Amino acid sequence: MSDNAFLNEFKSKFDEFREIEASIVVGKFKDNACTKAFALLRDMELCYASGAYYACLIIACASIEACLNHEFGDGGFLKAKLEQSGYAPEADWLRETRNKIVHQNDHSVVKFHLLEEDEEELKDLCRRAFALVHTIYYHPSKQSSSA
């Protein structure tokens, strides 16, 4: 891929995330924001735009964990924090996907050479994760959320 083609694809993917973000956060403001989660969210965007989809999904999970740690305190497992926040049903897929990426096991989803349909599936997971991260960032606890 030429440098120009890479830059055009990067911009297109970055714009995709801007659209997802705008659909979730327009008009929202967060007091006492978790700067760690927000920094990880930015890195997630850059990973997606550059085609680092596995990294994007891992960082999405880390961003959610940072946000929930900020809200509920450090310590404990992500699964318990997701249950405490009320987001376990919506977020367990991401936690499980992250585990399949990181841990060596028979269920690993990591492939060195991606087929086009594999890449599209990873992109879809990343977009879904991006929306979830924004949702949890702005409303870390469903019980206190007005949405």
N, C-alpha and C positions, 0 to 999 in steps of 0.2 A: 504494500500500500504506500502510495506517495505521501509526502508530508502534508501536502494540500488536502488530499483525500482524508487523511487522519484528522486534520484540524476541522474539516467540515463535518465529519462524523462526530467528533468530540462536541462541537457546538450543538449539533442536532440532539444528541443524547442529553447534554446539559439543559437544553431548552425543554426537553421532556420532563425533567425533574422540576424545573421552574413551574411548569403548568400544574403538576401534581401538587407542589407546595402551595401555589396560589389557590387551588381548589379547597385546601384544608385550612390555611392560616389567614386568609384575608380578614382583616378587622380584628384579629386576636392579638392580645398583648399578654406577655407572661411576666408577672412579678416573681422575684426570687428565682430567676431562670438558672438552670444548670449549665454553666458555660462548658463543662467537659462534654456533656451530651451534644451541645450545639456544635462544638469543634469536631466531634466525631461525625456528626451529620454532614458537615461540610466535606470531610474526607470521604464519606460515603458517596456523595455526589461526584467527586473527582474520580473515584474508582469506577463508578458506573460509566461516566463519560469517556474514560480511557479504555473501557472494555475489561476491567478487572472485576468481573462479576462475583467471583468467590469472595474476594476481599470486601466487596460492597456488602454482601450478606453477613459476613463475620462482623464488620463494623456496625451494621444495623443492630445486631444483637448487643454489641458492646455499648452502643449509644442508648438503647433501651435500658440496659442494666445500669449505666451511669445515671440516667434520669431517675430510675426507681430507687437507686441507692441514695440519691439526693433527697428524694421525697420521703423514704421510709428508713433511711440509715444504712450504713455499710453492714456487711455480714449476711450470711445466708446464701442460698442458691437462687439463681435467676428464676427457676420454676416456682419457688415459694413466693418470690416477689411479684411474679406475674399473677399468681393466685390472690395475693394480698391486694393488688391493684384492681383486680376484676377483669384483667385482660388475658387471662390464660386461654380461654377458648379461641380468641383471635390471634394470639401470638405463639402458641405452642408449635405451630408449623415452622416458624422461624428458628426457634430454639432447637428443634429437632434437626432442621436443615443445617444449622451451624454445627451441631454435633457430628453430623454425617460428613461435613467438610473437614473438620479439624481432627477427629479421631480416626485412627486406622481401624477399619472394621469391614465387614462384608457388605455394608450398606453405604459405602462411600459414594458420593455423587461427583467426586472430582475426576475429570477427564483431561488429559493433556491436549488432545486434539478434539475439538468440539465439532459435531455436525451442526448444520444450520438450525435444525429443530431443537438441538440441545441448547444452543446459544439463545434462541428465542425464548425457550422455557426459563433460562436463567435471567434474561432481561425481564420477563414477566414477574418472576419472584422478586427481583430487585425493586421494580416499581411498586409492587405490593408492600414490600418491606419499607420503602421510603414513605409511603402513605401511613403505615402503622407507626413508624418512628415519630412522624410529625403529630399524629393523633395523641400518642402517649406523652410526647414532650409537652404539649399544651394542656393535656388533661391526664396527669399520671395516675389518678385514681378515679375509676368510674363512679364511685360512691359520691365524690365531691364534684363531679362534672355536671354541668348544666346541659351538656349536649345529649 
